[in-house]
Every structure is written in structure tokens, then in C-alpha cells.
């Protein structure tokens, strides 16, 4: 019989802790702005206690698994990357044991590396990809640094990162385009998004299309409230086109997202003629960490 599981998705700025029952249901969850950048050297056992101590007391017999940037060189203990192609079994086997208190241990999961002509890494997203349970398919995980991962024969064979979220923040808030941008009102979001998807199809590429957010406003043909949605959709469309160039055309994509991200990327995929199979990040994480935790006990 599976045991209860305490799983932490421990990132750079935030941490999420889950108590997962034997049946795979989330019995308790905790979220806090206590990412690894806020944990001092030697402070991880205390940080775990603050985050998830009540979960451990509620289920003292539970296995404890930590995923995400907690396993980076800036985290608790560096869990070396597993090179692609990587199976769930290989990922689980590379877990690193750490001691929370005397007699209480946790396992830190590793990230993945990929050298497909350009070296790339992920740490944390692989757990979500495993949670999709794919035999073959292509997954998109939007974010500050979006990940696209290819799965063949049940193994993550390769992946690619896109700085979409970070570039959006820079263009929207710190570039010359920010001077003309306003908060969307009325139909601004829809109109700006439509303009962005259309601009992404122009042959001159991203840099030329992005400058259009300035010139179209100066010409009176775009509202300031459309600038942000325009840039967001332009960048999402460029990301999707780049992923298609890398991995080939696909009829459908497994999209790990919810809320605004799911809407934005769903619209971008639809504009590209691609169907999206949407899974919420929490559901993917819970399924993935349970599968990897099962591999730790074999």
C-alpha cells in the first residue's frame, strides 16, 4: 500500500507544501513566500518546519519529497541534473537524501539537462511533465521561463526554455514601450491580443513587430491599454512558433497551466491551429511527485 506523502514544490521565491493521502488526494496544503532565496545557510530544516511542520505532525509516517530549486547549487543540497533522455525511474534514482531532524529524512529530486545542440536545464518542471503520464507527446509549461518538453516512449527526450515571461516584463515595464502603455479597459485586452497574434505572422520577426507597439500608438491606431496584451500575445505566438520549429508541427499540446496563463496560451495555440489539452499545475505536480516517490521506495 502507498504511504501518505509530504511533497514540497520549493522554488526561488515561493514554496508550496502538500500532504497527499494514500489515494492521491491533497489533504492539506500550505503556500508561502519562503523560497530558497529567503533561507539562510543551514536554515532548511527550520524553514521546512515553518512551512510543513504541521503536515508532518498530521502524518508522521509520510515520506517527504522536495522538488524544485531547493535542489539547485543555491539550494539546500545540489542534486545533479539527470541528462535527457530521462525516464521517471532515472529521475527518482538520482534523488539526494537529506536529514531534517535526527531520524527524519527527506529526498530532494534532481532536475534535468538537455544538450540538443544548445545546453538547457530545468528544475521542478520535470515533476509536472512526469505527472502528465505521457507515453508520447509534447508538453508546454508557461512561466517566466517557459518550458517545452518532448516525451517519447515514456521518457523526456529533450526540452527547450523560452524567456517569454521575463522578456514581457522587461518590454512592458522597462522599455520605451512602457511610456505609452496603459492599463487595459473595455475591449483593450481582446483587441490587443488579436493585434499581437496577427503581428506575430509578419515576416520581419519579433524585434520589428514589438516596435509596432510604439508606432501604432503614435499613429493613433492602437490604444495605450492594448500595448500590454499586444506584447503578451506577440511573445506567446513567437514562443509557439519557435517550439514548432524545434519539435515539429503538432496537432495538440499538453498545456500545464491555469488562470490567465491557460487562457493566454490556449488562445495562442488556437490561433496557430493547435488544440490544447489543459492540466492544472497542482494536479500535474501531485501526480508527478507521487509517481517519483513510488520509484524511491522500490
Phi and psi restraints in degrees (value plus and minus 20) as a CYANA .aco file:
   2 UNK   PHI     -83.5   -43.5
   2 UNK   PSI     129.3   169.3
   3 UNK   PHI    -113.5   -73.5
   3 UNK   PSI     141.9   181.9
   4 UNK   PHI     -79.4   -39.4
   4 UNK   PSI     139.3   179.3
   5 UNK   PHI    -156.7  -116.7
   5 UNK   PSI     112.6   152.6
   6 UNK   PHI    -124.2   -84.2
   6 UNK   PSI      99.3   139.3
   7 UNK   PHI    -145.4  -105.4
   7 UNK   PSI     113.7   153.7
   8 UNK   PHI    -136.7   -96.7
   8 UNK   PSI     109.5   149.5
   9 UNK   PHI    -118.7   -78.7
   9 UNK   PSI      75.5   115.5
  10 UNK   PHI    -128.3   -88.3
  10 UNK   PSI      82.4   122.4
  11 UNK   PHI    -119.2   -79.2
  11 UNK   PSI    -184.3  -144.3
  12 UNK   PHI     -91.9   -51.9
  12 UNK   PSI     -62.7   -22.7
  13 UNK   PHI    -134.7   -94.7
  13 UNK   PSI     -40.5    -0.5
  14 UNK   PHI    -153.5  -113.5
  14 UNK   PSI     139.3   179.3
  15 UNK   PHI    -158.1  -118.1
  15 UNK   PSI     121.1   161.1
  16 UNK   PHI    -147.5  -107.5
  16 UNK   PSI     109.6   149.6
  17 UNK   PHI    -138.3   -98.3
  17 UNK   PSI     119.8   159.8
  18 UNK   PHI    -152.9  -112.9
  18 UNK   PSI     116.4   156.4
  19 UNK   PHI    -120.8   -80.8
  19 UNK   PSI      95.3   135.3
  20 UNK   PHI    -130.8   -90.8
  20 UNK   PSI     106.7   146.7
  21 UNK   PHI     -93.0   -53.0
  21 UNK   PSI     150.4   190.4
  22 UNK   PHI     -77.8   -37.8
  22 UNK   PSI     -49.3    -9.3
  23 UNK   PHI    -105.4   -65.4
  23 UNK   PSI     -21.5    18.5
  24 UNK   PHI      71.0   111.0
  24 UNK   PSI      -8.5    31.5
  25 UNK   PHI    -113.4   -73.4
  25 UNK   PSI     123.1   163.1
  26 UNK   PHI     -99.4   -59.4
  26 UNK   PSI      90.9   130.9
  27 UNK   PHI    -106.0   -66.0
  27 UNK   PSI     -54.7   -14.7
  28 UNK   PHI    -166.8  -126.8
  28 UNK   PSI     129.1   169.1
  29 UNK   PHI    -162.5  -122.5
  29 UNK   PSI     126.8   166.8
  30 UNK   PHI    -155.4  -115.4
  30 UNK   PSI     118.8   158.8
  31 UNK   PHI    -153.8  -113.8
  31 UNK   PSI     119.4   159.4
  32 UNK   PHI    -175.7  -135.7
  32 UNK   PSI     135.1   175.1
  33 UNK   PHI    -103.4   -63.4
  33 UNK   PSI      42.4    82.4
  34 UNK   PHI    -149.3  -109.3
  34 UNK   PSI      38.2    78.2
  35 UNK   PHI     -92.2   -52.2
  35 UNK   PSI     158.6   198.6
  36 UNK   PHI     -84.3   -44.3
  36 UNK   PSI     -45.7    -5.7
  37 UNK   PHI     -89.7   -49.7
  37 UNK   PSI     -34.1     5.9
  38 UNK   PHI    -120.3   -80.3
  38 UNK   PSI     -18.2    21.8
  39 UNK   PHI    -120.1   -80.1
  39 UNK   PSI     102.1   142.1
  40 UNK   PHI     -93.7   -53.7
  40 UNK   PSI     145.0   185.0
  41 UNK   PHI     -76.1   -36.1
  41 UNK   PSI     111.1   151.1
  42 UNK   PHI      58.2    98.2
  42 UNK   PSI     -15.6    24.4
  43 UNK   PHI    -117.5   -77.5
  43 UNK   PSI     -12.4    27.6
  44 UNK   PHI     -89.2   -49.2
  44 UNK   PSI     -60.6   -20.6
  45 UNK   PHI     -78.5   -38.5
  45 UNK   PSI     -61.6   -21.6
  46 UNK   PHI     -87.6   -47.6
  46 UNK   PSI     -58.3   -18.3
  47 UNK   PHI     -85.9   -45.9
  47 UNK   PSI     -59.2   -19.2
  48 UNK   PHI     -82.1   -42.1
  48 UNK   PSI     -63.1   -23.1
  49 UNK   PHI     -80.4   -40.4
  49 UNK   PSI     -62.3   -22.3
  50 UNK   PHI     -86.1   -46.1
  50 UNK   PSI     -56.6   -16.6
  51 UNK   PHI     -99.2   -59.2
  51 UNK   PSI     -65.6   -25.6
  52 UNK   PHI    -156.1  -116.1
  52 UNK   PSI      -3.9    36.1
  53 UNK   PHI     -79.9   -39.9
  53 UNK   PSI     -58.5   -18.5
  54 UNK   PHI     -90.0   -50.0
  54 UNK   PSI     -48.2    -8.2
  55 UNK   PHI     -87.5   -47.5
  55 UNK   PSI     -60.3   -20.3
  56 UNK   PHI     -88.1   -48.1
  56 UNK   PSI     -56.9   -16.9
  57 UNK   PHI     -89.0   -49.0
  57 UNK   PSI     -50.5   -10.5
  58 UNK   PHI     -92.8   -52.8
  58 UNK   PSI     -46.9    -6.9
  59 UNK   PHI    -162.7  -122.7
  59 UNK   PSI      53.1    93.1
  60 UNK   PHI     -83.1   -43.1
  60 UNK   PSI     -39.1     0.9
  61 UNK   PHI    -106.9   -66.9
  61 UNK   PSI     -24.3    15.7
  62 UNK   PHI     -89.3   -49.3
  62 UNK   PSI     123.3   163.3
  63 UNK   PHI     -91.6   -51.6
  63 UNK   PSI     133.7   173.7
  64 UNK   PHI    -144.6  -104.6
  64 UNK   PSI     103.5   143.5
  65 UNK   PHI    -149.2  -109.2
  65 UNK   PSI     113.2   153.2
  66 UNK   PHI    -136.8   -96.8
  66 UNK   PSI     111.9   151.9
  67 UNK   PHI    -148.0  -108.0
  67 UNK   PSI     140.0   180.0
  68 UNK   PHI      82.0   122.0
  68 UNK   PSI    -174.6  -134.6
  69 UNK   PHI     -90.4   -50.4
  69 UNK   PSI     -27.9    12.1
  70 UNK   PHI     -80.3   -40.3
  70 UNK   PSI     -42.9    -2.9
  71 UNK   PHI    -117.2   -77.2
  71 UNK   PSI      -8.6    31.4
  72 UNK   PHI    -104.0   -64.0
  72 UNK   PSI     153.2   193.2
  73 UNK   PHI     -86.7   -46.7
  73 UNK   PSI     -38.1     1.9
  74 UNK   PHI    -116.0   -76.0
  74 UNK   PSI     -15.4    24.6
  75 UNK   PHI    -118.5   -78.5
  75 UNK   PSI    -166.1  -126.1
  76 UNK   PHI     -93.5   -53.5
  76 UNK   PSI     -83.9   -43.9
  77 UNK   PHI    -155.0  -115.0
  77 UNK   PSI     115.0   155.0
  78 UNK   PHI     -93.5   -53.5
  78 UNK   PSI     101.5   141.5
  79 UNK   PHI    -120.0   -80.0
  79 UNK   PSI      87.2   127.2
  80 UNK   PHI     -75.4   -35.4
  80 UNK   PSI     126.5   166.5
  81 UNK   PHI     -82.1   -42.1
  81 UNK   PSI     123.7   163.7
  82 UNK   PHI    -114.2   -74.2
  82 UNK   PSI     109.5   149.5
  83 UNK   PHI     -97.5   -57.5
  83 UNK   PSI     119.7   159.7
  84 UNK   PHI     -95.5   -55.5
  84 UNK   PSI     129.3   169.3
  85 UNK   PHI     -93.7   -53.7
  85 UNK   PSI     121.8   161.8
  86 UNK   PHI    -154.0  -114.0
  86 UNK   PSI     110.0   150.0
  87 UNK   PHI    -109.8   -69.8
  87 UNK   PSI     141.4   181.4
  88 UNK   PHI     -75.8   -35.8
  88 UNK   PSI     -56.2   -16.2
  89 UNK   PHI     -84.7   -44.7
  89 UNK   PSI     -59.6   -19.6
  90 UNK   PHI     -87.7   -47.7
  90 UNK   PSI     -57.9   -17.9
  91 UNK   PHI     -84.5   -44.5
  91 UNK   PSI     -67.0   -27.0
  92 UNK   PHI     -82.1   -42.1
  92 UNK   PSI     -60.5   -20.5
  93 UNK   PHI     -84.8   -44.8
  93 UNK   PSI     -42.7    -2.7
  94 UNK   PHI    -112.4   -72.4
  94 UNK   PSI     -11.8    28.2
  95 UNK   PHI     -82.6   -42.6
  95 UNK   PSI     129.2   169.2
  96 UNK   PHI    -132.1   -92.1
  96 UNK   PSI     109.6   149.6
  97 UNK   PHI    -103.9   -63.9
  97 UNK   PSI     117.5   157.5
  98 UNK   PHI    -152.2  -112.2
  98 UNK   PSI     137.6   177.6
  99 UNK   PHI    -125.0   -85.0
  99 UNK   PSI     102.2   142.2
 100 UNK   PHI    -101.0   -61.0
 100 UNK   PSI     -72.4   -32.4
 101 UNK   PHI    -162.8  -122.8
 101 UNK   PSI     152.7   192.7
 102 UNK   PHI     -76.8   -36.8
 102 UNK   PSI      99.9   139.9
 103 UNK   PHI      64.9   104.9
 103 UNK   PSI     -22.3    17.7
 104 UNK   PHI    -139.6   -99.6
 104 UNK   PSI      97.2   137.2
 105 UNK   PHI    -137.3   -97.3
 105 UNK   PSI     136.9   176.9
 106 UNK   PHI    -151.4  -111.4
 106 UNK   PSI     142.0   182.0
 107 UNK   PHI    -136.5   -96.5
 107 UNK   PSI     108.7   148.7
 108 UNK   PHI    -116.7   -76.7
 108 UNK   PSI     103.0   143.0
 109 UNK   PHI     -99.5   -59.5
 109 UNK   PSI     128.2   168.2
 110 UNK   PHI    -103.5   -63.5
 110 UNK   PSI     149.0   189.0
 111 UNK   PHI    -116.5   -76.5
 111 UNK   PSI    -190.3  -150.3
 112 UNK   PHI    -142.3  -102.3
 112 UNK   PSI     131.5   171.5
 113 UNK   PHI    -142.1  -102.1
 113 UNK   PSI     135.9   175.9
 114 UNK   PHI    -164.5  -124.5
 114 UNK   PSI     112.4   152.4
 115 UNK   PHI    -144.9  -104.9
 115 UNK   PSI      66.1   106.1
 116 UNK   PHI    -128.2   -88.2
 116 UNK   PSI      27.7    67.7
 117 UNK   PHI      74.1   114.1
 117 UNK   PSI     -45.7    -5.7
 118 UNK   PHI    -157.6  -117.6
 118 UNK   PSI     107.2   147.2
 119 UNK   PHI     -92.1   -52.1
 119 UNK   PSI     117.6   157.6
 120 UNK   PHI    -164.9  -124.9
 120 UNK   PSI     136.9   176.9
 121 UNK   PHI    -160.3  -120.3
 121 UNK   PSI     136.4   176.4
 122 UNK   PHI    -163.4  -123.4
 122 UNK   PSI     131.5   171.5
 123 UNK   PHI    -166.6  -126.6
 123 UNK   PSI      85.8   125.8
 124 UNK   PHI      94.2   134.2
 124 UNK   PSI     -63.0   -23.0
 125 UNK   PHI     -85.9   -45.9
 125 UNK   PSI     -48.2    -8.2
 126 UNK   PHI     -81.4   -41.4
 126 UNK   PSI     -51.5   -11.5
 127 UNK   PHI     -83.9   -43.9
 127 UNK   PSI     -59.0   -19.0
 128 UNK   PHI     -88.9   -48.9
 128 UNK   PSI     -59.6   -19.6
 129 UNK   PHI     -83.2   -43.2
 129 UNK   PSI     -63.8   -23.8
 130 UNK   PHI     -78.8   -38.8
 130 UNK   PSI     -57.1   -17.1
 131 UNK   PHI     -85.8   -45.8
 131 UNK   PSI     -38.1     1.9
 132 UNK   PHI     -93.2   -53.2
 132 UNK   PSI     -40.0     0.0
 133 UNK   PHI      45.8    85.8
 133 UNK   PSI      11.7    51.7
 134 UNK   PHI     -98.0   -58.0
 134 UNK   PSI     123.5   163.5
 135 UNK   PHI    -110.7   -70.7
 135 UNK   PSI     -66.5   -26.5
 136 UNK   PHI    -161.6  -121.6
 136 UNK   PSI     118.8   158.8
 137 UNK   PHI     142.1   182.1
 137 UNK   PSI     157.8   197.8
 138 UNK   PHI    -146.7  -106.7
 138 UNK   PSI     108.5   148.5
 139 UNK   PHI    -135.3   -95.3
 139 UNK   PSI     122.7   162.7
 140 UNK   PHI    -139.5   -99.5
 140 UNK   PSI     107.6   147.6
 141 UNK   PHI    -141.9  -101.9
 141 UNK   PSI      73.3   113.3
 142 UNK   PHI     -86.4   -46.4
 142 UNK   PSI     135.8   175.8
 143 UNK   PHI     149.5   189.5
 143 UNK   PSI    -188.3  -148.3
 144 UNK   PHI     -74.2   -34.2
 144 UNK   PSI     -64.6   -24.6
 145 UNK   PHI    -144.2  -104.2
 145 UNK   PSI      71.8   111.8
 146 UNK   PHI     -83.1   -43.1
 146 UNK   PSI     129.0   169.0
 147 UNK   PHI    -142.0  -102.0
 147 UNK   PSI     118.1   158.1
 148 UNK   PHI    -139.0   -99.0
 148 UNK   PSI     106.7   146.7
 149 UNK   PHI    -146.4  -106.4
 149 UNK   PSI     113.7   153.7
 150 UNK   PHI    -120.1   -80.1
 150 UNK   PSI     111.0   151.0
 151 UNK   PHI    -137.4   -97.4
 151 UNK   PSI     108.3   148.3
 152 UNK   PHI    -156.1  -116.1
 152 UNK   PSI     112.5   152.5
 153 UNK   PHI      38.5    78.5
 153 UNK   PSI      10.3    50.3
 154 UNK   PHI      60.4   100.4
 154 UNK   PSI     -19.5    20.5
 155 UNK   PHI    -131.7   -91.7
 155 UNK   PSI     123.9   163.9
 156 UNK   PHI     -96.8   -56.8
 156 UNK   PSI      88.1   128.1
 157 UNK   PHI    -107.2   -67.2
 157 UNK   PSI     -55.5   -15.5
 158 UNK   PHI    -185.1  -145.1
 158 UNK   PSI     145.1   185.1
 159 UNK   PHI    -176.2  -136.2
 159 UNK   PSI     148.4   188.4
 160 UNK   PHI    -165.3  -125.3
 160 UNK   PSI     124.6   164.6
 161 UNK   PHI    -126.9   -86.9
 161 UNK   PSI     125.5   165.5
 162 UNK   PHI    -151.2  -111.2
 162 UNK   PSI     110.2   150.2
 163 UNK   PHI    -103.9   -63.9
 163 UNK   PSI      18.9    58.9
 164 UNK   PHI     -79.8   -39.8
 164 UNK   PSI     -72.3   -32.3
 165 UNK   PHI     -83.5   -43.5
 165 UNK   PSI     -61.2   -21.2
 166 UNK   PHI     -87.6   -47.6
 166 UNK   PSI     -62.7   -22.7
 167 UNK   PHI     -85.0   -45.0
 167 UNK   PSI     -57.9   -17.9
 168 UNK   PHI     -78.8   -38.8
 168 UNK   PSI     -67.1   -27.1
 169 UNK   PHI     -79.5   -39.5
 169 UNK   PSI     -60.6   -20.6
 170 UNK   PHI     -86.9   -46.9
 170 UNK   PSI     -66.9   -26.9
 171 UNK   PHI     -86.4   -46.4
 171 UNK   PSI     -64.3   -24.3
 172 UNK   PHI     -91.5   -51.5
 172 UNK   PSI     -53.9   -13.9
 173 UNK   PHI    -131.4   -91.4
 173 UNK   PSI     -40.7    -0.7
 174 UNK   PHI    -147.6  -107.6
 174 UNK   PSI     -27.3    12.7
 175 UNK   PHI    -112.4   -72.4
 175 UNK   PSI     159.5   199.5
 176 UNK   PHI     -82.1   -42.1
 176 UNK   PSI     -43.9    -3.9
 177 UNK   PHI     -87.3   -47.3
 177 UNK   PSI     -46.2    -6.2
 178 UNK   PHI     -83.5   -43.5
 178 UNK   PSI     -46.3    -6.3
 179 UNK   PHI     -87.0   -47.0
 179 UNK   PSI     -45.7    -5.7
 180 UNK   PHI    -122.5   -82.5
 180 UNK   PSI     -28.7    11.3
 181 UNK   PHI     -98.7   -58.7
 181 UNK   PSI     121.4   161.4
 182 UNK   PHI    -151.4  -111.4
 182 UNK   PSI     147.3   187.3
 183 UNK   PHI     -89.5   -49.5
 183 UNK   PSI     115.1   155.1
 184 UNK   PHI     -82.3   -42.3
 184 UNK   PSI     126.2   166.2
 185 UNK   PHI    -163.3  -123.3
 185 UNK   PSI     130.1   170.1
 186 UNK   PHI      41.1    81.1
 186 UNK   PSI    -144.8  -104.8
 187 UNK   PHI    -112.9   -72.9
 187 UNK   PSI      -8.5    31.5
 188 UNK   PHI     -75.7   -35.7
 188 UNK   PSI     -63.5   -23.5
 189 UNK   PHI     -82.4   -42.4
 189 UNK   PSI     -68.1   -28.1
 190 UNK   PHI     -86.2   -46.2
 190 UNK   PSI     -63.5   -23.5
 191 UNK   PHI     -85.8   -45.8
 191 UNK   PSI     -62.7   -22.7
 192 UNK   PHI     -84.4   -44.4
 192 UNK   PSI     -60.4   -20.4
 193 UNK   PHI     -83.6   -43.6
 193 UNK   PSI     -63.8   -23.8
 194 UNK   PHI     -80.8   -40.8
 194 UNK   PSI     -61.6   -21.6
 195 UNK   PHI     -82.7   -42.7
 195 UNK   PSI     -59.5   -19.5
 196 UNK   PHI     -85.4   -45.4
 196 UNK   PSI     -64.8   -24.8
 197 UNK   PHI     -82.8   -42.8
 197 UNK   PSI     -58.5   -18.5
 198 UNK   PHI     -87.8   -47.8
 198 UNK   PSI     -61.8   -21.8
 199 UNK   PHI     -84.5   -44.5
 199 UNK   PSI     -50.8   -10.8
 200 UNK   PHI     -84.7   -44.7
 200 UNK   PSI     -39.9     0.1
 201 UNK   PHI    -106.6   -66.6
 201 UNK   PSI     -27.2    12.8
 202 UNK   PHI     -88.5   -48.5
 202 UNK   PSI     125.8   165.8
 203 UNK   PHI     -93.3   -53.3
 203 UNK   PSI     -34.1     5.9
 204 UNK   PHI     -97.1   -57.1
 204 UNK   PSI     -33.3     6.7
 205 UNK   PHI      73.9   113.9
 205 UNK   PSI    -198.4  -158.4
 206 UNK   PHI     -82.0   -42.0
 206 UNK   PSI     -67.2   -27.2
 207 UNK   PHI     -83.8   -43.8
 207 UNK   PSI     -59.1   -19.1
 208 UNK   PHI     -89.8   -49.8
 208 UNK   PSI     -64.0   -24.0
 209 UNK   PHI     -84.6   -44.6
 209 UNK   PSI     -58.6   -18.6
 210 UNK   PHI     -83.1   -43.1
 210 UNK   PSI     -57.8   -17.8
 211 UNK   PHI     -84.7   -44.7
 211 UNK   PSI     -42.7    -2.7
 212 UNK   PHI     -82.0   -42.0
 212 UNK   PSI     -42.4    -2.4
 213 UNK   PHI     -84.8   -44.8
 213 UNK   PSI     -44.7    -4.7
 214 UNK   PHI    -106.0   -66.0
 214 UNK   PSI     -71.3   -31.3
 215 UNK   PHI     -88.5   -48.5
 215 UNK   PSI     -53.9   -13.9
 216 UNK   PHI     -87.9   -47.9
 216 UNK   PSI     -55.1   -15.1
 217 UNK   PHI     -89.1   -49.1
 217 UNK   PSI     -63.5   -23.5
 218 UNK   PHI     -81.0   -41.0
 218 UNK   PSI     -52.9   -12.9
 219 UNK   PHI    -102.2   -62.2
 219 UNK   PSI     -23.4    16.6
 220 UNK   PHI      57.4    97.4
 220 UNK   PSI      -4.3    35.7
 221 UNK   PHI    -123.1   -83.1
 221 UNK   PSI     -24.8    15.2
 222 UNK   PHI    -158.4  -118.4
 222 UNK   PSI     116.4   156.4
 223 UNK   PHI     -99.4   -59.4
 223 UNK   PSI     133.9   173.9
 224 UNK   PHI     -79.8   -39.8
 224 UNK   PSI     -52.5   -12.5
 225 UNK   PHI     -91.1   -51.1
 225 UNK   PSI     -31.8     8.2
 226 UNK   PHI    -110.8   -70.8
 226 UNK   PSI     -31.7     8.3
 227 UNK   PHI     -82.5   -42.5
 227 UNK   PSI     -70.1   -30.1
 228 UNK   PHI     -80.4   -40.4
 228 UNK   PSI     -72.4   -32.4
 229 UNK   PHI     -79.3   -39.3
 229 UNK   PSI     -56.6   -16.6
 230 UNK   PHI     -79.2   -39.2
 230 UNK   PSI     -70.2   -30.2
 231 UNK   PHI     -84.5   -44.5
 231 UNK   PSI     -62.1   -22.1
 232 UNK   PHI     -79.7   -39.7
 232 UNK   PSI     -69.3   -29.3
 233 UNK   PHI     -88.6   -48.6
 233 UNK   PSI     -57.0   -17.0
 234 UNK   PHI     -79.5   -39.5
 234 UNK   PSI     -66.5   -26.5
 235 UNK   PHI     -89.2   -49.2
 235 UNK   PSI     -60.6   -20.6
 236 UNK   PHI     -82.1   -42.1
 236 UNK   PSI     -64.4   -24.4
 237 UNK   PHI     -83.0   -43.0
 237 UNK   PSI     -59.0   -19.0
 238 UNK   PHI     -85.9   -45.9
 238 UNK   PSI     -58.7   -18.7
 239 UNK   PHI     -82.0   -42.0
 239 UNK   PSI     -66.4   -26.4
 240 UNK   PHI     -81.9   -41.9
 240 UNK   PSI     -62.6   -22.6
 241 UNK   PHI     -83.9   -43.9
 241 UNK   PSI     -59.8   -19.8
 242 UNK   PHI     -84.7   -44.7
 242 UNK   PSI     -60.2   -20.2
 243 UNK   PHI     -85.9   -45.9
 243 UNK   PSI     -58.6   -18.6
 244 UNK   PHI     -84.7   -44.7
 244 UNK   PSI     -57.6   -17.6
 245 UNK   PHI     -84.8   -44.8
 245 UNK   PSI     -54.9   -14.9
 246 UNK   PHI     -98.4   -58.4
 246 UNK   PSI     -65.8   -25.8
 247 UNK   PHI    -125.0   -85.0
 247 UNK   PSI     -27.5    12.5
 248 UNK   PHI      72.5   112.5
 248 UNK   PSI     141.4   181.4
 249 UNK   PHI     -85.2   -45.2
 249 UNK   PSI     123.1   163.1
 250 UNK   PHI    -153.8  -113.8
 250 UNK   PSI     125.2   165.2
 251 UNK   PHI     -97.7   -57.7
 251 UNK   PSI     -51.5   -11.5
 252 UNK   PHI    -167.5  -127.5
 252 UNK   PSI     134.4   174.4
 253 UNK   PHI    -147.2  -107.2
 253 UNK   PSI     122.3   162.3
 254 UNK   PHI    -109.0   -69.0
 254 UNK   PSI      87.8   127.8
 255 UNK   PHI    -120.0   -80.0
 255 UNK   PSI      98.8   138.8
 256 UNK   PHI    -119.8   -79.8
 256 UNK   PSI      75.5   115.5
 257 UNK   PHI    -186.6  -146.6
 257 UNK   PSI     143.3   183.3
 258 UNK   PHI    -167.1  -127.1
 258 UNK   PSI     153.8   193.8
 259 UNK   PHI      38.3    78.3
 259 UNK   PSI    -157.9  -117.9
 260 UNK   PHI     -81.6   -41.6
 260 UNK   PSI     -58.2   -18.2
 261 UNK   PHI     -82.6   -42.6
 261 UNK   PSI     -63.3   -23.3
 262 UNK   PHI     -83.1   -43.1
 262 UNK   PSI     -61.1   -21.1
 263 UNK   PHI     -85.7   -45.7
 263 UNK   PSI     -66.6   -26.6
 264 UNK   PHI     -84.8   -44.8
 264 UNK   PSI     -69.0   -29.0
 265 UNK   PHI     -93.7   -53.7
 265 UNK   PSI     -52.7   -12.7
 266 UNK   PHI     -81.2   -41.2
 266 UNK   PSI     -62.7   -22.7
 267 UNK   PHI     -86.2   -46.2
 267 UNK   PSI     -60.2   -20.2
 268 UNK   PHI     -84.4   -44.4
 268 UNK   PSI     -62.0   -22.0
 269 UNK   PHI     -86.6   -46.6
 269 UNK   PSI     -61.1   -21.1
 270 UNK   PHI     -81.8   -41.8
 270 UNK   PSI     -60.3   -20.3
 271 UNK   PHI     -83.8   -43.8
 271 UNK   PSI     -47.0    -7.0
 272 UNK   PHI    -111.1   -71.1
 272 UNK   PSI     -16.7    23.3
 273 UNK   PHI      57.3    97.3
 273 UNK   PSI       6.9    46.9
 274 UNK   PHI    -137.2   -97.2
 274 UNK   PSI     111.6   151.6
 275 UNK   PHI    -100.1   -60.1
 275 UNK   PSI     126.5   166.5
 276 UNK   PHI    -134.2   -94.2
 276 UNK   PSI     108.1   148.1
 277 UNK   PHI    -120.2   -80.2
 277 UNK   PSI      88.9   128.9
 278 UNK   PHI    -116.8   -76.8
 278 UNK   PSI     111.9   151.9
 279 UNK   PHI    -146.9  -106.9
 279 UNK   PSI     113.0   153.0
 280 UNK   PHI     -88.0   -48.0
 280 UNK   PSI     121.7   161.7
 281 UNK   PHI     -75.5   -35.5
 281 UNK   PSI     -60.7   -20.7
 282 UNK   PHI     -83.2   -43.2
 282 UNK   PSI     -62.8   -22.8
 283 UNK   PHI     -82.4   -42.4
 283 UNK   PSI     -61.5   -21.5
 284 UNK   PHI     -86.5   -46.5
 284 UNK   PSI     -60.8   -20.8
 285 UNK   PHI     -84.2   -44.2
 285 UNK   PSI     -67.6   -27.6
 286 UNK   PHI     -80.4   -40.4
 286 UNK   PSI     -66.3   -26.3
 287 UNK   PHI     -84.5   -44.5
 287 UNK   PSI     -60.6   -20.6
 288 UNK   PHI     -89.4   -49.4
 288 UNK   PSI     -64.1   -24.1
 289 UNK   PHI     -89.2   -49.2
 289 UNK   PSI     -52.2   -12.2
 290 UNK   PHI     -85.6   -45.6
 290 UNK   PSI     -61.8   -21.8
 291 UNK   PHI     -85.4   -45.4
 291 UNK   PSI     -61.2   -21.2
 292 UNK   PHI     -91.0   -51.0
 292 UNK   PSI     -57.8   -17.8
 293 UNK   PHI     -83.9   -43.9
 293 UNK   PSI     -56.2   -16.2
 294 UNK   PHI     -82.2   -42.2
 294 UNK   PSI     -54.8   -14.8
 295 UNK   PHI     -89.5   -49.5
 295 UNK   PSI     -45.9    -5.9
 296 UNK   PHI     -90.4   -50.4
 296 UNK   PSI     -45.3    -5.3
 297 UNK   PHI    -117.5   -77.5
 297 UNK   PSI     -18.8    21.2
